Amino acid sequence: MTATGVTLHLRVTPNAGRDAIDGPETRGDGSCYLRLRVSAVPDKGKANAAVIALLAKN
């Protein structure tokens, strides 16, 4: 948490077969992120909008 909110690190796979939150993962250096997949293409913000919608829905 920060003084103004929460910092969320994401790893997003666009052009996936489905929209899903796959769960948390840990990198080799110990940092954590949330893995997501969205079916939207990474063009003109479509994948970013799909990520926001997916997170808002869950």
C-alpha positions in Angstrom: 0.0 0.0 0.0 1.0 3.6 -0.5 -0.2 6.8 1.0 -2.6 7.3 -1.9 -3.7 3.7 -2.7 -2.3 0.4 -3.8 0.3 -0.5 -6.3 -0.6 -3.6 -8.3 2.0 -5.2 -10.6 0.5 -7.1 -13.5 1.7 -9.4 -16.2 -0.9 -9.4 -19.0 -1.2 -11.7 -22.0 -3.2 -10.1 -24.8 -4.8 -12.1 -27.6 -5.6 -15.0 -25.2 -8.4 -17.4 -25.8 -10.3 -16.1 -22.8 -10.4 -13.3 -20.2 -9.1 -14.7 -16.8 -7.1 -13.9 -13.7 -4.6 -16.7 -13.4 -3.4 -15.7 -9.9 -0.3 -14.4 -8.3 3.2 -15.4 -9.3 6.7 -14.8 -8.0 9.7 -13.9 -10.1 13.2 -15.2 -9.4 14.1 -12.0 -7.7 11.2 -12.4 -5.2 8.9 -9.7 -6.6 5.3 -10.7 -7.1 2.8 -9.9 -9.7 -0.7 -10.9 -10.8 -1.0 -12.8 -14.1 -3.9 -11.9 -16.3 -5.0 -12.9 -19.8 -7.4 -11.0 -22.0 -8.8 -11.9 -25.4 -8.6 -8.3 -26.6 -5.8 -7.3 -29.0 -3.1 -4.9 -27.9 -4.2 -2.2 -30.3 -5.2 1.4 -29.4 -5.8 0.5 -25.7 -8.2 -2.4 -26.3 -6.2 -4.8 -24.1 -5.8 -2.2 -21.4 -9.5 -1.5 -21.4 -10.2 -5.3 -21.1 -7.8 -5.5 -18.2 -9.6 -2.7 -16.3 -13.0 -4.4 -17.1 -11.7 -7.8 -15.9 -10.4 -6.3 -12.6 -13.5 -4.3 -12.0 -15.7 -7.4 -12.5 -13.8 -9.4 -10.0 
